[in-house]
Amino acid sequence: MTEIRTAIDIIDNQIVKLIASRSKYVKEAAKFKKDEKAVTDSNRVQKVINSKKELAEKYGASPELIEKIYKMMIDFFVNEEMKEWKSK
């Protein structure tokens, strides 16, 4: 059980590191968006979610779980990006 927990901790560390990296790119993207609609682009959000659900199926993960995670993450990042965009 210790080995399993250690492996999970290593994976969690990688996930958090990747989310932090993604966050930096989101902030950078805000600099290129001309209006609020570009920040909240619902068509883009749906494309991202759909593509991640396809990846989930490819890698044997639950598409429903990945959809929930990405919706929550995208909602958070859109709010952060909106703050960044408004502060320009």
ZAMARRO-272705 format. One line per field, with one value per residue (C-alpha): residue number from 0; residue in one letter; y, x, z. Coordinates in steps of 0.2 Angstrom, whole numbers, plus 5000, padded with zeros to 4 digits. Layout:
<rs>
pos: c(NUM  ...);
code: c(A  ...);
y: c(Y  ...);
x: c(X  ...);
z: c(Z  ...);
</rs>
This chain:
<rs>
pos: c(0  1  2  3  4  5  6  7  8  9  10  11  12  13  14  15  16  17  18  19  20  21  22  23  24  25  26  27  28  29  30  31  32  33  34  35  36  37  38  39  40  41  42  43  44  45  46  47  48  49  50  51  52  53  54  55  56  57  58  59  60  61  62  63  64  65  66  67  68  69  70  71  72  73  74  75  76  77  78  79  80  81  82  83  84  85  86  87);
code: c(M  T  E  I  R  T  A  I  D  I  I  D  N  Q  I  V  K  L  I  A  S  R  S  K  Y  V  K  E  A  A  K  F  K  K  D  E  K  A  V  T  D  S  N  R  V  Q  K  V  I  N  S  K  K  E  L  A  E  K  Y  G  A  S  P  E  L  I  E  K  I  Y  K  M  M  I  D  F  F  V  N  E  E  M  K  E  W  K  S  K);
y: c(5000  5012  5010  5013  5029  5035  5032  5042  5056  5057  5057  5071  5081  5080  5085  5100  5105  5104  5114  5128  5128  5128  5143  5153  5150  5155  5172  5174  5171  5185  5197  5193  5193  5209  5208  5198  5187  5181  5176  5167  5158  5144  5136  5134  5128  5114  5109  5108  5097  5086  5083  5079  5067  5058  5058  5050  5036  5034  5032  5022  5036  5040  5053  5059  5062  5071  5082  5087  5091  5101  5111  5116  5120  5130  5140  5144  5149  5159  5169  5171  5176  5189  5197  5197  5204  5218  5223  5228);
x: c(5000  5014  5021  5004  5002  5020  5016  4999  5009  5021  5007  4998  5014  5015  4997  4998  5014  5005  4990  5002  5010  4993  4988  5003  4998  4980  4987  4997  4982  4972  4985  4980  4961  4952  4936  4926  4918  4935  4939  4923  4922  4909  4913  4931  4927  4916  4929  4942  4930  4926  4944  4949  4934  4941  4958  4950  4943  4960  4969  4956  4950  4932  4926  4913  4926  4937  4923  4919  4937  4939  4923  4928  4946  4940  4927  4941  4953  4940  4937  4956  4958  4944  4953  4969  4960  4951  4967  4976);
z: c(5000  5004  4986  4979  4989  4984  4966  4968  4976  4962  4949  4959  4960  4941  4939  4950  4941  4924  4930  4936  4919  4910  4921  4915  4897  4901  4908  4892  4881  4889  4882  4865  4867  4861  4870  4884  4871  4866  4884  4887  4869  4873  4856  4861  4878  4871  4858  4872  4883  4869  4864  4882  4883  4867  4876  4891  4880  4872  4888  4898  4909  4913  4900  4913  4926  4913  4908  4925  4929  4913  4916  4933  4928  4913  4923  4935  4921  4912  4928  4930  4912  4913  4928  4918  4903  4912  4921  4904);
</rs>
